[in-house]
Amino acid sequence: MNYRESRAYIEEANVYGRVLGLGNMHEMLDRLGHPEQDLKYIHVGGTNGKGSTIAYLYSVLQEAGYKVGRYVSPTLYSYRERLEVCGEEISREAFARCITTIAAVIDDMTAEGLPHPTPFEIETVAGFLYFKEEQCDIVLLEVGMGGDLDATNVISNTLLAVLVSISMDHEDFLGKTLADIAEKKAGIIKKGCTVVSTMQKPEVKAVFEKAAEKKEAEIVFADYKQAVPVKETLAGQSFSYQGEVYETPLAGVCQIENAVLALEALKALEKHGFFTTLEQRKTGIRKTVWNGRFTVIHENPTFIVDGAHNPGAADVLESSIRTYLNGKKIYYIMGMFKDKDYHYVIGKTIPYAEKVFAIETPDNPRALPAEDLAAAIREHGGTAVAVKDLHTAIDMAFAEAGEEDVILSFGSLSNIGAITEYLEERNG
């Protein structure tokens, strides 16, 4: 099949539903000769900060000359961004080739009465095929959801299990307490790997320590509180850590924490034979690219996009607003999924909003209707108007915001690509 057909094949897989467990993954990989076993991994799980931490590691390891694969989701601008090697997304031809190979295996499975794999399972196996084909030295693998039963957790050659901050999210699947969620996240810890975690709440830390002990895995906690901010601006920030000053182009109060976690992961990686120099780490951190996380995409007025969509991310966003936008008049463009704790997100962020343009994420059954979101915002004392579509919301925000004001869009990463594209159209 060609690229268009391979994308259609992925979309059509949505109709088959989902079977809990890793049975489909093991079945596909058995029939494909286990390409995942020929690769080495940094497996990154947790709630908020996975993508940013991976971005730092991706940049530094490339700077050190390694051939690095990266598998992340969701993506902002291009579907093929989810599969990259050293900054180059998978080609249309390579993607189609991988999906064609996998589809043949799935045809055999379903003919035998086995369940049809999900889109995420198919994409994950495509990643293993592609990274093996590219002969990657190491692969950065982002957990989709949870850990123990996530499709990515079929790997065995985990060098590092990296765990970002844990907060409440996907409670219907992962559990109603932080400890329950941490149990699922800790499932990526493999026997003999090194676990590198950011500092966690006590109940989460206890779960991770117990899981690491059970798997005879060394565990290290990266204490981001040892890092001292030197400069904080919307264009980037610098910080001092263990006697060295690092610069990152990423704004947002969480980015120093993510950078420190990446630095500790790089230190732990040396025990597994992957070395980086201080200069390579500094340069890699400075050259990191990770869009859509408190990212400025327009000036006068300042237009910022962020993916905050759950309580932990809302806490970080609120702190970033106070740090970077103090005293500014801020207009929100906000869209949320109905299965998220949108009342918490609203309550945390609404005190800073002049007005909110509430939207409904298009073509997504999980989207909270704009009218319902606007009503919830009013319940929390905010001023809100329900808007029929994203483009209209952007136009209305620009009509009201002055050149010194701020437009802040958040609630779902899925809107960021469309926002960026429309702003480019508006700017001619």
C-alpha positions in Angstrom: 0.0 0.0 0.0 1.1 3.6 -0.5 1.2 6.3 2.3 -2.4 7.4 1.8 -3.6 3.8 2.0 -1.4 3.1 5.0 -2.9 6.1 6.9 -6.4 4.9 6.0 -5.5 1.5 7.3 -4.5 2.9 10.7 -7.7 5.0 10.9 -9.9 2.0 10.0 -8.3 0.0 12.9 -10.2 2.3 15.3 -13.5 0.4 14.6 -12.2 -2.8 16.1 -12.0 -1.6 19.7 -9.4 -2.4 22.3 -8.4 -5.6 24.1 -6.6 -5.0 27.4 -3.2 -6.5 27.7 -0.1 -7.0 25.6 -1.4 -10.1 23.7 -1.7 -8.4 20.4 1.7 -6.8 20.7 3.4 -10.1 21.5 1.5 -11.9 18.7 2.5 -9.4 16.0 6.2 -9.2 17.2 6.4 -13.0 17.3 5.3 -13.2 13.7 7.7 -10.4 12.7 10.8 -12.0 14.3 10.9 -9.6 17.3 12.5 -6.5 15.7 12.3 -4.8 19.1 14.8 -7.1 20.6 17.6 -5.7 18.4 17.3 -2.2 20.0 18.2 -0.5 23.2 15.8 1.8 25.0 15.3 4.8 27.2 11.6 4.2 28.3 9.9 7.4 29.5 6.7 7.3 31.5 4.7 9.4 33.9 2.0 12.0 33.7 3.4 15.4 32.7 6.8 16.2 31.1 7.5 13.1 29.1 7.8 14.9 25.8 10.0 17.7 27.1 12.3 15.3 28.9 12.6 13.1 25.7 13.3 16.3 23.7 16.3 17.2 25.9 17.7 13.6 25.8 17.1 13.5 22.0 19.0 16.7 21.4 22.0 15.9 23.7 22.4 12.3 22.4 22.4 13.6 18.8 25.0 16.2 19.8 27.1 13.3 21.1 27.0 11.6 17.7 24.6 8.8 18.5 22.0 7.6 16.0 18.8 8.2 18.1 15.3 7.1 17.3 12.3 8.9 19.0 8.8 7.6 19.3 6.3 10.1 20.8 2.6 11.0 20.6 0.5 13.0 20.1 2.1 15.1 17.4 1.5 18.7 16.6 2.1 19.4 12.9 2.7 16.2 11.1 1.5 12.6 11.7 5.0 11.3 10.9 6.6 13.3 13.7 5.9 10.4 16.0 8.6 8.4 14.4 11.9 10.2 13.9 15.6 9.4 13.6 18.1 12.2 14.4 15.6 14.9 13.6 14.2 13.4 10.4 10.7 12.1 10.5 9.9 8.8 8.9 9.4 9.1 5.1 6.0 8.4 3.6 7.6 5.5 1.7 9.1 3.9 4.8 5.9 4.3 6.8 3.9 2.7 4.1 6.4 -0.1 3.8 6.2 -0.8 7.5 2.4 -0.7 7.6 2.2 -3.0 4.6 4.4 -5.6 6.4 2.4 -5.3 9.6 -1.0 -5.5 7.7 0.0 -8.9 6.3 0.6 -10.2 9.7 -2.7 -8.8 11.0 -4.6 -10.4 8.2 -3.2 -13.8 9.3 -4.1 -13.1 12.9 -7.7 -12.1 12.3 -8.1 -15.0 9.9 -7.3 -17.2 12.9 -9.9 -15.5 15.0 -7.5 -13.3 17.0 -8.5 -9.6 17.8 -7.4 -6.8 15.5 -4.7 -4.6 16.9 -5.4 -0.9 17.8 -3.9 2.0 15.9 -1.4 2.7 18.7 -0.3 -0.9 18.7 0.2 -0.9 15.0 2.2 2.4 15.1 4.3 1.1 18.0 5.3 -2.0 16.0 6.0 0.2 13.0 8.4 2.1 15.2 10.3 -1.1 16.1 10.5 -2.1 12.5 11.7 1.3 11.4 14.3 1.9 14.2 15.7 -1.6 13.5 15.9 -0.8 9.8 17.7 2.5 10.6 20.1 0.6 12.9 19.6 3.1 15.8 22.1 3.1 18.6 19.4 3.9 21.1 15.6 4.6 21.0 13.7 7.1 23.1 10.3 5.5 23.7 7.4 7.4 25.2 4.7 5.5 27.1 1.2 6.1 25.6 -0.8 5.7 28.8 0.0 4.1 32.1 3.0 1.7 31.9 2.5 -1.9 32.7 -0.1 -2.6 29.9 1.0 0.1 27.5 1.9 -1.2 24.0 5.4 0.1 24.4 6.0 -2.1 27.4 6.8 -5.3 25.3 10.5 -4.2 25.2 13.1 -6.1 27.3 16.3 -4.1 26.5 15.5 -1.1 28.8 18.6 0.7 29.8 16.8 3.5 31.6 13.3 3.7 32.9 12.7 7.5 33.2 9.7 8.6 35.3 8.5 12.2 35.1 6.1 13.8 37.6 3.0 11.8 38.5 -0.4 13.4 38.9 -4.1 12.5 38.5 -5.0 11.6 35.0 -6.9 8.8 33.2 -8.4 7.7 36.5 -10.9 5.4 34.9 -8.0 3.3 33.5 -5.2 3.9 36.0 -6.8 4.2 39.4 -8.3 6.7 41.7 -5.2 7.5 43.9 -1.7 8.6 43.1 -0.3 5.4 44.5 -2.6 3.3 42.2 -1.5 5.4 39.2 2.2 5.0 40.3 1.8 1.2 40.4 0.8 1.2 36.7 3.5 3.7 35.7 6.2 1.6 37.6 5.4 -1.3 35.3 8.0 -0.1 32.8 10.8 -0.9 35.3 12.7 -3.9 34.0 15.0 -6.2 35.8 18.5 -4.7 36.0 17.7 -1.4 34.3 18.4 2.0 36.0 15.4 4.0 37.1 15.7 7.8 37.0 12.8 9.7 38.5 12.1 13.3 39.2 11.3 14.1 42.8 7.8 12.6 43.6 5.2 12.9 46.3 5.9 10.5 49.2 3.3 7.9 48.2 4.6 7.8 44.6 8.2 7.7 45.7 7.5 4.7 47.9 5.8 2.8 45.1 8.7 3.4 42.7 11.3 2.4 45.3 9.5 -0.8 46.1 9.1 -1.6 42.3 12.8 -0.9 41.7 13.9 -3.1 44.6 11.7 -6.0 43.4 13.3 -5.7 39.9 16.8 -5.3 41.3 17.1 -2.0 39.6 19.1 1.0 40.8 16.9 4.0 41.4 18.0 7.7 41.3 15.8 10.7 42.1 16.7 13.9 40.3 16.3 16.8 42.8 15.4 19.8 40.6 15.2 21.9 43.7 19.1 22.0 43.6 18.8 24.0 40.4 18.8 27.7 40.7 17.1 29.9 38.1 19.4 32.5 36.6 17.2 34.0 34.0 13.5 33.4 33.2 11.9 34.9 30.0 9.4 33.8 27.4 12.3 33.3 25.0 14.0 30.8 27.2 15.7 30.5 30.6 19.0 29.6 32.2 19.7 27.8 35.5 22.6 26.7 37.6 22.9 23.0 38.5 25.8 21.3 40.3 28.1 24.2 39.6 27.3 24.5 35.9 25.0 27.0 34.1 22.7 25.5 31.4 20.5 27.4 29.0 17.2 26.1 27.5 15.1 27.8 24.9 12.0 26.3 26.5 9.9 28.6 28.7 7.6 27.3 31.5 8.4 26.7 35.1 8.5 22.9 34.6 11.3 23.0 32.1 14.1 23.3 34.6 12.7 20.2 36.4 12.6 18.3 33.1 16.1 19.4 32.1 17.5 18.3 35.5 15.8 14.9 35.0 17.3 14.6 31.6 20.8 15.5 33.0 20.5 12.9 35.7 19.3 10.3 33.1 22.4 11.1 30.9 24.6 10.6 33.9 23.0 7.2 34.6 23.3 6.3 30.9 27.0 6.4 31.1 26.9 3.2 33.2 25.4 1.5 30.2 28.1 2.7 27.8 26.6 5.8 26.3 28.8 8.8 27.2 28.3 12.5 26.8 30.7 15.4 27.6 29.7 18.4 29.6 29.9 20.6 26.5 27.7 18.2 24.6 25.1 18.3 27.4 25.2 22.1 27.5 24.9 22.4 23.8 22.2 19.8 23.5 20.1 21.4 26.2 20.5 24.8 24.5 19.5 23.5 21.1 16.4 21.5 22.3 13.3 22.0 20.3 9.9 21.1 21.8 6.9 23.1 20.6 3.5 23.5 22.1 4.5 23.8 25.8 4.1 27.4 26.8 5.4 28.4 23.4 5.2 31.9 21.9 4.0 31.7 18.3 3.0 35.3 17.7 4.0 38.8 19.0 1.9 41.9 19.5 -0.2 40.6 21.1 1.8 37.7 22.5 0.1 34.4 21.5 1.1 31.4 23.6 0.1 27.8 23.1 0.3 25.1 25.8 -1.0 21.6 26.2 -2.2 21.8 29.8 -5.2 19.4 30.1 -5.0 17.8 33.5 -4.6 18.8 37.2 -0.8 18.5 37.3 -0.3 20.4 34.0 -2.8 23.1 35.3 -0.7 23.6 38.4 2.4 24.2 36.2 0.5 26.5 33.8 -0.8 28.6 36.7 2.7 28.9 38.0 4.0 29.9 34.6 1.3 32.5 34.2 2.4 34.1 37.5 6.1 33.9 36.6 6.0 35.2 33.0 2.7 37.1 32.6 2.2 38.9 35.9 0.1 42.1 35.4 -0.8 41.2 31.8 -4.3 41.2 30.5 -4.8 37.6 29.3 -7.5 36.1 26.9 -7.9 32.4 26.9 -8.8 30.1 24.0 -9.7 26.9 25.8 -10.9 23.5 24.7 -11.1 20.4 27.0 -12.0 16.7 26.8 -15.0 15.7 28.8 -13.1 12.8 30.4 -10.6 15.2 32.0 -10.9 17.0 35.3 -11.8 20.2 33.6 -13.3 21.8 36.7 -9.9 21.6 38.4 -8.1 23.1 35.3 -10.7 25.9 35.2 -10.5 26.6 38.9 -6.7 26.8 38.8 -6.4 29.1 35.8 -9.5 31.2 35.6 -8.4 33.9 38.1 -5.9 35.2 35.6 -8.3 35.4 32.6 -9.9 38.6 31.3 -12.2 36.5 29.1 -12.3 32.9 27.8 -13.3 31.8 24.3 -14.5 28.3 24.8 -14.2 25.9 21.9 -15.0 22.2 21.2 -12.2 20.2 19.7 -13.4 19.2 16.3 -14.0 15.6 15.1 -13.3 14.1 18.5 -16.0 12.2 20.5 -14.2 13.0 23.7 -14.5 16.7 23.2 -16.5 18.7 25.8 -19.1 20.9 24.0 -18.2 24.5 23.9 -21.4 25.5 25.7 -20.8 23.1 28.5 -17.2 24.4 28.9 -18.4 28.0 28.9 -21.0 27.2 31.6 -18.4 25.5 33.8 -16.1 28.6 33.4 -19.0 30.8 34.6 -19.6 28.5 37.5 -16.1 29.3 38.6 -16.6 33.1 38.3 -15.1 33.6 34.9 -16.3 35.4 31.8 -16.8 33.0 28.9 -18.3 32.8 25.5 -18.9 29.6 23.6 -17.5 29.8 20.0 -18.4 27.6 17.1 -14.9 26.9 15.9 -11.2 27.5 16.5 -10.7 30.0 13.7 -13.6 32.2 15.0 -12.1 32.0 18.5 -8.7 33.2 17.3 -10.3 36.1 15.3 -12.4 37.1 18.3 -9.4 37.0 20.6 -7.3 39.2 18.3 -10.2 41.6 18.0 -10.3 42.1 21.8 -6.6 41.8 22.7 -4.4 44.9 22.5 -0.7 44.7 21.4 0.5 44.5 25.0 -2.0 41.8 25.9 -1.7 38.0 25.8 -3.7 35.3 24.1 -3.2 31.9 25.8 -4.6 28.7 24.2 -4.6 25.5 26.2 -6.6 22.4 27.1 -5.5 20.1 24.3 -2.4 19.5 22.3 -4.5 18.5 19.3 -5.4 22.2 18.6 -1.9 23.5 18.4 -1.1 22.5 14.8 -4.4 24.1 13.5 -3.7 27.3 15.5 -0.2 27.7 14.1 -1.4 27.0 10.6 -4.2 29.6 10.9 -1.9 32.2 12.3 0.4 31.8 9.3 -2.6 32.4 7.1 -3.6 35.5 9.0 -0.1 36.9 8.8 -0.1 36.4 5.0 
